């Protein structure tokens, strides 16, 4: 991961936002989860300008969220596609939490909510906080605590 200018390098949230807080970054990651990997697919899905898409893809590759892989369609020149890394796949709960918050607090009359499924069984899965013993607890009972120095 390349070093970046982060306003609070001791805070994991600040470091994450330095990479993922750029406009379009999380939408590119969402599209990668949905199976898109090619520049043209991201561009068609998001409607983002090519120069911005190029910059965001470069940031996501530089920071280890995506990896660039070369491919060649028959009769075409070599091109790059962008595939989630293990670190990128670990963003699934982040996307799930943001999507759920948006659906609950910024609802719209139309649209389809993305569903999250167990890839082995096809059963729906849900994001939750859990105690060390595995008991699910509501977000209203969660407290953030800054570690002492």
N, CA and C atoms as a LAMMPS dump frame, in Angstrom:
ITEM: TIMESTEP
0
ITEM: NUMBER OF ATOMS
447
ITEM: BOX BOUNDS ff ff ff
-5.0000000000000000e+02 5.0000000000000000e+02
-5.0000000000000000e+02 5.0000000000000000e+02
-5.0000000000000000e+02 5.0000000000000000e+02
ITEM: ATOMS id mol type element x y z
1 1 1 N 0.85 -1.169 0
2 1 2 C 0 0 0
3 1 3 C 0.893 1.229 0
4 2 1 N 0.614 2.17 -0.893
5 2 2 C 1.436 3.37 -0.933
6 2 3 C 1.058 4.326 0.177
7 3 1 N 2.063 5.058 0.677
8 3 2 C 1.758 6.037 1.71
9 3 3 C 0.974 7.195 1.114
10 4 1 N 0.007 7.683 1.856
11 4 2 C -0.819 8.803 1.411
12 4 3 C -0.899 9.809 2.537
13 5 1 N -1.209 11.034 2.185
14 5 2 C -1.335 12.088 3.198
15 5 3 C -2.658 11.912 3.923
16 6 1 N -2.584 11.472 5.142
17 6 2 C -3.788 11.199 5.933
18 6 3 C -3.852 12.206 7.071
19 7 1 N -5.028 12.826 7.291
20 7 2 C -5.133 13.831 8.341
21 7 3 C -4.897 13.3 9.754
22 8 1 N -5.197 12.047 10.011
23 8 2 C -4.979 11.447 11.325
24 8 3 C -4.466 10.027 11.122
25 9 1 N -3.157 9.873 10.931
26 9 2 C -2.619 8.552 10.61
27 9 3 C -2.784 7.521 11.715
28 10 1 N -3.168 7.931 12.919
29 10 2 C -3.382 6.957 13.991
30 10 3 C -4.784 6.373 13.963
31 11 1 N -5.683 6.95 13.175
32 11 2 C -7.08 6.516 13.139
33 11 3 C -7.345 5.657 11.906
34 12 1 N -7.789 4.42 12.126
35 12 2 C -8.102 3.518 11.019
36 12 3 C -9.213 4.036 10.133
37 13 1 N -10.182 4.742 10.704
38 13 2 C -11.275 5.307 9.9
39 13 3 C -10.715 6.376 8.971
40 14 1 N -9.861 7.258 9.492
41 14 2 C -9.271 8.323 8.667
42 14 3 C -8.421 7.724 7.543
43 15 1 N -7.633 6.693 7.855
44 15 2 C -6.805 6.063 6.822
45 15 3 C -7.676 5.395 5.758
46 16 1 N -8.763 4.774 6.186
47 16 2 C -9.678 4.134 5.234
48 16 3 C -10.335 5.169 4.327
49 17 1 N -10.779 6.267 4.914
50 17 2 C -11.42 7.317 4.117
51 17 3 C -10.451 7.978 3.155
52 18 1 N -9.18 7.99 3.497
53 18 2 C -8.18 8.549 2.595
54 18 3 C -8.178 7.79 1.267
55 19 1 N -8.498 6.507 1.306
56 19 2 C -8.552 5.681 0.104
57 19 3 C -9.974 5.58 -0.432
58 20 1 N -10.912 5.271 0.435
59 20 2 C -12.271 4.935 0.008
60 20 3 C -13.233 6.119 0.016
61 21 1 N -12.809 7.239 0.589
62 21 2 C -13.691 8.397 0.693
63 21 3 C -13.702 9.258 -0.552
64 22 1 N -12.871 8.94 -1.527
65 22 2 C -12.896 9.685 -2.777
66 22 3 C -14.196 9.367 -3.509
67 23 1 N -14.789 10.401 -4.098
68 23 2 C -16.034 10.193 -4.838
69 23 3 C -15.839 9.084 -5.866
70 24 1 N -16.743 8.173 -5.942
71 24 2 C -16.828 7.032 -6.853
72 24 3 C -16.083 5.791 -6.358
73 25 1 N -15.178 5.9 -5.403
74 25 2 C -14.365 4.741 -5.018
75 25 3 C -15.219 3.564 -4.552
76 26 1 N -16.141 3.807 -3.631
77 26 2 C -16.955 2.692 -3.119
78 26 3 C -17.939 2.177 -4.164
79 27 1 N -18.359 3.03 -5.088
80 27 2 C -19.252 2.556 -6.148
81 27 3 C -18.488 1.629 -7.105
82 28 1 N -17.21 1.912 -7.328
83 28 2 C -16.376 1.018 -8.136
84 28 3 C -16.222 -0.318 -7.414
85 29 1 N -15.972 -0.268 -6.113
86 29 2 C -15.845 -1.502 -5.332
87 29 3 C -17.163 -2.282 -5.374
88 30 1 N -18.293 -1.582 -5.206
89 30 2 C -19.6 -2.254 -5.294
90 30 3 C -19.747 -2.955 -6.636
91 31 1 N -19.404 -2.254 -7.721
92 31 2 C -19.523 -2.852 -9.05
93 31 3 C -18.597 -4.049 -9.215
94 32 1 N -17.407 -3.998 -8.608
95 32 2 C -16.5 -5.15 -8.664
96 32 3 C -17.122 -6.35 -7.963
97 33 1 N -17.792 -6.124 -6.833
98 33 2 C -18.501 -7.211 -6.156
99 33 3 C -19.614 -7.771 -7.027
100 34 1 N -20.212 -6.913 -7.839
101 34 2 C -21.305 -7.354 -8.717
102 34 3 C -20.798 -8.008 -10.004
103 35 1 N -19.478 -8.175 -10.119
104 35 2 C -18.911 -8.904 -11.243
105 35 3 C -18.308 -8.054 -12.348
106 36 1 N -18.367 -6.744 -12.213
107 36 2 C -17.749 -5.903 -13.233
108 36 3 C -16.24 -5.86 -12.977
109 37 1 N -15.456 -5.854 -14.057
110 37 2 C -14.005 -5.817 -13.898
111 37 3 C -13.325 -4.965 -14.962
112 38 1 N -14.024 -4.626 -15.99
113 38 2 C -13.409 -3.896 -17.095
114 38 3 C -13.761 -2.41 -17.045
115 39 1 N -12.821 -1.6 -17.506
116 39 2 C -12.995 -0.154 -17.511
117 39 3 C -14.33 0.216 -18.146
118 40 1 N -14.619 -0.37 -19.303
119 40 2 C -15.854 -0.039 -20.026
120 40 3 C -17.098 -0.411 -19.216
121 41 1 N -17.026 -1.491 -18.443
122 41 2 C -18.168 -1.899 -17.614
123 41 3 C -18.393 -0.899 -16.474
124 42 1 N -17.303 -0.494 -15.81
125 42 2 C -17.438 0.507 -14.744
126 42 3 C -17.979 1.808 -15.322
127 43 1 N -17.453 2.21 -16.462
128 43 2 C -17.857 3.474 -17.088
129 43 3 C -19.344 3.444 -17.443
130 44 1 N -19.805 2.347 -18.05
131 44 2 C -21.211 2.235 -18.436
132 44 3 C -22.128 2.204 -17.22
133 45 1 N -21.721 1.499 -16.183
134 45 2 C -22.544 1.37 -14.986
135 45 3 C -22.651 2.679 -14.213
136 46 1 N -21.525 3.37 -14.074
137 46 2 C -21.463 4.532 -13.188
138 46 3 C -21.656 5.859 -13.906
139 47 1 N -21.346 5.924 -15.198
140 47 2 C -21.45 7.18 -15.922
141 47 3 C -20.406 8.204 -15.506
142 48 1 N -19.328 7.748 -14.894
143 48 2 C -18.258 8.621 -14.432
144 48 3 C -17.331 8.95 -15.608
145 49 1 N -16.725 10.14 -15.577
146 49 2 C -15.833 10.533 -16.667
147 49 3 C -14.609 9.622 -16.695
148 50 1 N -14.05 9.396 -17.875
149 50 2 C -12.902 8.483 -17.99
150 50 3 C -11.704 8.902 -17.141
151 51 1 N -11.419 10.207 -17.054
152 51 2 C -10.249 10.618 -16.279
153 51 3 C -10.439 10.366 -14.789
154 52 1 N -11.638 10.584 -14.281
155 52 2 C -11.903 10.312 -12.864
156 52 3 C -11.874 8.805 -12.608
157 53 1 N -12.471 8.033 -13.497
158 53 2 C -12.46 6.579 -13.332
159 53 3 C -11.023 6.055 -13.34
160 54 1 N -10.204 6.557 -14.243
161 54 2 C -8.801 6.151 -14.3
162 54 3 C -8.099 6.451 -12.981
163 55 1 N -8.327 7.653 -12.443
164 55 2 C -7.686 8.042 -11.176
165 55 3 C -8.158 7.178 -10.021
166 56 1 N -9.462 6.909 -9.932
167 56 2 C -9.977 6.104 -8.823
168 56 3 C -9.491 4.669 -8.913
169 57 1 N -9.48 4.1 -10.119
170 57 2 C -8.962 2.742 -10.277
171 57 3 C -7.492 2.683 -9.869
172 58 1 N -6.71 3.685 -10.243
173 58 2 C -5.291 3.719 -9.869
174 58 3 C -5.127 3.758 -8.353
175 59 1 N -5.931 4.576 -7.672
176 59 2 C -5.859 4.652 -6.209
177 59 3 C -6.211 3.308 -5.591
178 60 1 N -7.278 2.691 -6.062
179 60 2 C -7.711 1.403 -5.507
180 60 3 C -6.677 0.304 -5.76
181 61 1 N -5.991 0.361 -6.891
182 61 2 C -4.914 -0.597 -7.165
183 61 3 C -3.711 -0.287 -6.277
184 62 1 N -3.306 0.983 -6.222
185 62 2 C -2.143 1.371 -5.414
186 62 3 C -2.313 1.001 -3.944
187 63 1 N -3.542 1.047 -3.455
188 63 2 C -3.801 0.802 -2.031
189 63 3 C -4.224 -0.631 -1.75
190 64 1 N -4.169 -1.501 -2.764
191 64 2 C -4.381 -2.928 -2.532
192 64 3 C -5.818 -3.39 -2.474
193 65 1 N -6.759 -2.564 -2.93
194 65 2 C -8.17 -2.961 -2.939
195 65 3 C -8.485 -3.769 -4.199
196 66 1 N -7.899 -3.355 -5.308
197 66 2 C -8.051 -4.044 -6.588
198 66 3 C -6.673 -4.419 -7.101
199 67 1 N -6.622 -5.417 -7.958
200 67 2 C -5.402 -5.771 -8.66
201 67 3 C -5.697 -5.671 -10.156
202 68 1 N -4.725 -5.161 -10.888
203 68 2 C -4.854 -5.018 -12.346
204 68 3 C -4.343 -6.294 -12.998
205 69 1 N -5.168 -6.858 -13.892
206 69 2 C -4.781 -8.06 -14.632
207 69 3 C -4.975 -7.792 -16.118
208 70 1 N -4.047 -8.277 -16.91
209 70 2 C -4.116 -8.075 -18.354
210 70 3 C -4.954 -9.18 -18.987
211 71 1 N -5.764 -8.794 -19.971
212 71 2 C -6.532 -9.762 -20.759
213 71 3 C -6.501 -9.32 -22.215
214 72 1 N -6.845 -10.225 -23.097
215 72 2 C -6.927 -9.887 -24.525
216 72 3 C -8.097 -10.654 -25.127
217 73 1 N -9.081 -9.917 -25.626
218 73 2 C -10.168 -10.542 -26.378
219 73 3 C -9.64 -10.878 -27.767
220 74 1 N -10.179 -11.941 -28.393
221 74 2 C -9.704 -12.329 -29.726
222 74 3 C -9.769 -11.144 -30.705
223 75 1 N -8.654 -10.904 -31.389
224 75 2 C -8.593 -9.844 -32.384
225 75 3 C -8.433 -8.441 -31.807
226 76 1 N -8.3 -8.322 -30.497
227 76 2 C -8.179 -7.005 -29.844
228 76 3 C -6.799 -6.858 -29.222
229 77 1 N -6.474 -5.639 -28.831
230 77 2 C -5.215 -5.381 -28.124
231 77 3 C -5.367 -5.775 -26.649
232 78 1 N -4.242 -5.885 -25.974
233 78 2 C -4.281 -6.181 -24.545
234 78 3 C -4.911 -5.019 -23.794
235 79 1 N -5.68 -5.351 -22.776
236 79 2 C -6.308 -4.358 -21.911
237 79 3 C -6.184 -4.842 -20.47
238 80 1 N -6.513 -3.951 -19.554
239 80 2 C -6.492 -4.32 -18.138
240 80 3 C -7.906 -4.512 -17.624
241 81 1 N -8.039 -5.425 -16.681
242 81 2 C -9.264 -5.537 -15.908
243 81 3 C -8.875 -5.434 -14.447
244 82 1 N -9.854 -5.143 -13.622
245 82 2 C -9.611 -4.848 -12.215
246 82 3 C -10.411 -5.821 -11.373
247 83 1 N -9.698 -6.559 -10.515
248 83 2 C -10.296 -7.634 -9.733
249 83 3 C -10.046 -7.358 -8.249
250 84 1 N -11.043 -7.629 -7.433
251 84 2 C -10.903 -7.44 -5.991
252 84 3 C -9.796 -8.322 -5.418
253 85 1 N -9.014 -7.753 -4.528
254 85 2 C -8.032 -8.511 -3.762
255 85 3 C -8.723 -9.051 -2.514
256 86 1 N -8.002 -9.802 -1.702
257 86 2 C -8.568 -10.244 -0.424
258 86 3 C -8.956 -9.027 0.415
259 87 1 N -8.098 -8.004 0.428
260 87 2 C -8.42 -6.784 1.186
261 87 3 C -9.673 -6.117 0.627
262 88 1 N -9.819 -6.125 -0.683
263 88 2 C -11.021 -5.554 -1.296
264 88 3 C -12.272 -6.337 -0.931
265 89 1 N -12.176 -7.66 -0.925
266 89 2 C -13.332 -8.496 -0.566
267 89 3 C -13.737 -8.29 0.898
268 90 1 N -12.767 -7.891 1.729
269 90 2 C -13.094 -7.633 3.138
270 90 3 C -13.918 -6.356 3.314
271 91 1 N -14.158 -5.624 2.234
272 91 2 C -15.025 -4.439 2.294
273 91 3 C -16.516 -4.798 2.205
274 92 1 N -16.844 -6.06 2.033
275 92 2 C -18.253 -6.472 1.932
276 92 3 C -19.091 -5.971 3.112
277 93 1 N -18.64 -6.112 4.368
278 93 2 C -19.47 -5.613 5.459
279 93 3 C -19.597 -4.082 5.461
280 94 1 N -18.582 -3.389 4.955
281 94 2 C -18.661 -1.924 4.862
282 94 3 C -19.76 -1.542 3.874
283 95 1 N -19.76 -2.187 2.709
284 95 2 C -20.8 -1.905 1.716
285 95 3 C -22.181 -2.283 2.251
286 96 1 N -22.261 -3.414 2.937
287 96 2 C -23.541 -3.848 3.493
288 96 3 C -24.054 -2.833 4.504
289 97 1 N -23.167 -2.34 5.374
290 97 2 C -23.587 -1.368 6.388
291 97 3 C -24.022 -0.059 5.745
292 98 1 N -23.26 0.432 4.775
293 98 2 C -23.64 1.682 4.101
294 98 3 C -24.954 1.521 3.34
295 99 1 N -25.094 0.396 2.657
296 99 2 C -26.333 0.144 1.913
297 99 3 C -27.54 0.053 2.822
298 100 1 N -27.376 -0.619 3.939
299 100 2 C -28.484 -0.762 4.891
300 100 3 C -28.864 0.589 5.483
301 101 1 N -27.852 1.393 5.867
302 101 2 C -28.121 2.711 6.437
303 101 3 C -28.855 3.579 5.417
304 102 1 N -28.405 3.564 4.169
305 102 2 C -29.057 4.351 3.127
306 102 3 C -30.491 3.911 2.882
307 103 1 N -30.714 2.611 2.862
308 103 2 C -32.072 2.095 2.655
309 103 3 C -32.99 2.453 3.813
310 104 1 N -32.459 2.426 5.036
311 104 2 C -33.279 2.709 6.214
312 104 3 C -33.521 4.198 6.439
313 105 1 N -32.512 5.027 6.155
314 105 2 C -32.6 6.437 6.532
315 105 3 C -32.735 7.397 5.363
316 106 1 N -32.503 6.925 4.148
317 106 2 C -32.661 7.744 2.948
318 106 3 C -33.451 6.946 1.911
319 107 1 N -34.644 6.511 2.278
320 107 2 C -35.393 5.61 1.396
321 107 3 C -35.874 6.312 0.122
322 108 1 N -36.045 5.526 -0.908
323 108 2 C -36.64 5.978 -2.163
324 108 3 C -37.788 5.034 -2.49
325 109 1 N -38.709 5.518 -3.308
326 109 2 C -39.88 4.718 -3.644
327 109 3 C -39.566 3.56 -4.583
328 110 1 N -38.532 3.745 -5.405
329 110 2 C -38.205 2.679 -6.362
330 110 3 C -36.766 2.246 -6.15
331 111 1 N -36.391 1.246 -6.881
332 111 2 C -35.018 0.749 -6.767
333 111 3 C -34.999 -0.618 -6.133
334 112 1 N -33.905 -1.285 -6.321
335 112 2 C -33.746 -2.633 -5.8
336 112 3 C -32.613 -2.633 -4.801
337 113 1 N -32.88 -3.156 -3.647
338 113 2 C -31.844 -3.265 -2.618
339 113 3 C -30.969 -4.465 -2.938
340 114 1 N -29.662 -4.259 -2.828
341 114 2 C -28.726 -5.361 -3.028
342 114 3 C -28.896 -6.339 -1.874
343 115 1 N -28.919 -7.615 -2.2
344 115 2 C -29.03 -8.644 -1.171
345 115 3 C -27.679 -9.309 -0.987
346 116 1 N -27.429 -9.783 0.203
347 116 2 C -26.189 -10.473 0.536
348 116 3 C -26.54 -11.909 0.858
349 117 1 N -25.858 -12.851 0.184
350 117 2 C -26.169 -14.269 0.322
351 117 3 C -24.921 -15.057 0.672
352 118 1 N -25.109 -16.149 1.4
353 118 2 C -24.043 -17.107 1.656
354 118 3 C -23.713 -17.77 0.323
355 119 1 N -22.461 -17.687 -0.116
356 119 2 C -22.103 -18.211 -1.438
357 119 3 C -22.2 -19.734 -1.517
358 120 1 N -22.213 -20.426 -0.377
359 120 2 C -22.32 -21.886 -0.396
360 120 3 C -23.765 -22.363 -0.368
361 121 1 N -24.608 -21.688 0.402
362 121 2 C -25.986 -22.158 0.572
363 121 3 C -27.015 -21.312 -0.165
364 122 1 N -26.651 -20.064 -0.481
365 122 2 C -27.62 -19.157 -1.095
366 122 3 C -28.549 -18.503 -0.086
367 123 1 N -28.361 -18.813 1.201
368 123 2 C -29.2 -18.229 2.24
369 123 3 C -28.84 -16.76 2.449
370 124 1 N -29.829 -15.913 2.742
371 124 2 C -29.532 -14.508 3.041
372 124 3 C -28.674 -14.401 4.303
373 125 1 N -27.765 -13.419 4.302
374 125 2 C -26.956 -13.135 5.483
375 125 3 C -27.181 -11.683 5.879
376 126 1 N -26.974 -11.412 7.162
377 126 2 C -27.243 -10.082 7.694
378 126 3 C -26.064 -9.597 8.51
379 127 1 N -25.827 -8.308 8.446
380 127 2 C -24.75 -7.688 9.191
381 127 3 C -25.243 -7.367 10.591
382 128 1 N -24.414 -7.689 11.582
383 128 2 C -24.801 -7.43 12.957
384 128 3 C -23.567 -7.258 13.828
385 129 1 N -23.741 -6.604 14.96
386 129 2 C -22.71 -6.603 15.993
387 129 3 C -22.958 -7.834 16.848
388 130 1 N -21.868 -8.431 17.304
389 130 2 C -22.001 -9.62 18.144
390 130 3 C -21.022 -9.526 19.304
391 131 1 N -21.422 -10.074 20.43
392 131 2 C -20.54 -10.15 21.593
393 131 3 C -19.507 -11.25 21.361
394 132 1 N -18.518 -11.312 22.243
395 132 2 C -17.509 -12.365 22.144
396 132 3 C -18.154 -13.739 22.205
397 133 1 N -19.294 -13.858 22.886
398 133 2 C -20.003 -15.13 22.979
399 133 3 C -20.898 -15.418 21.79
400 134 1 N -20.974 -14.476 20.836
401 134 2 C -21.77 -14.706 19.633
402 134 3 C -23.182 -14.156 19.673
403 135 1 N -23.58 -13.513 20.772
404 135 2 C -24.936 -12.953 20.852
405 135 3 C -25.008 -11.664 20.033
406 136 1 N -26.051 -11.558 19.228
407 136 2 C -26.268 -10.366 18.416
408 136 3 C -26.808 -9.24 19.292
409 137 1 N -26.281 -8.015 19.094
410 137 2 C -26.781 -6.869 19.85
411 137 3 C -27.06 -5.716 18.896
412 138 1 N -28.024 -4.859 19.225
413 138 2 C -28.354 -3.735 18.342
414 138 3 C -27.256 -2.664 18.368
415 139 1 N -27.147 -1.918 17.267
416 139 2 C -26.145 -0.859 17.163
417 139 3 C -26.314 0.194 18.257
418 140 1 N -27.53 0.364 18.753
419 140 2 C -27.775 1.364 19.803
420 140 3 C -27.048 1.028 21.109
421 141 1 N -26.612 -0.224 21.271
422 141 2 C -25.887 -0.623 22.478
423 141 3 C -24.366 -0.612 22.29
424 142 1 N -23.903 -0.198 21.123
425 142 2 C -22.474 -0.207 20.822
426 142 3 C -21.877 1.156 21.166
427 143 1 N -20.753 1.147 21.855
428 143 2 C -20.029 2.356 22.226
429 143 3 C -18.639 2.305 21.616
430 144 1 N -18.216 3.416 20.998
431 144 2 C -16.851 3.507 20.501
432 144 3 C -15.965 4.057 21.601
433 145 1 N -14.804 3.451 21.79
434 145 2 C -13.884 3.876 22.836
435 145 3 C -12.511 4.06 22.215
436 146 1 N -11.943 5.248 22.398
437 146 2 C -10.594 5.503 21.891
438 146 3 C -9.608 4.843 22.858
439 147 1 N -8.656 4.077 22.329
440 147 2 C -7.685 3.43 23.216
441 147 3 C -6.841 4.483 23.959
442 148 1 N -6.494 4.167 25.179
443 148 2 C -5.647 5.08 25.932
444 148 3 C -4.194 4.908 25.508
445 149 1 N -3.462 5.994 25.591
446 149 2 C -2.07 5.991 25.116
447 149 3 C -1.146 5.294 26.067
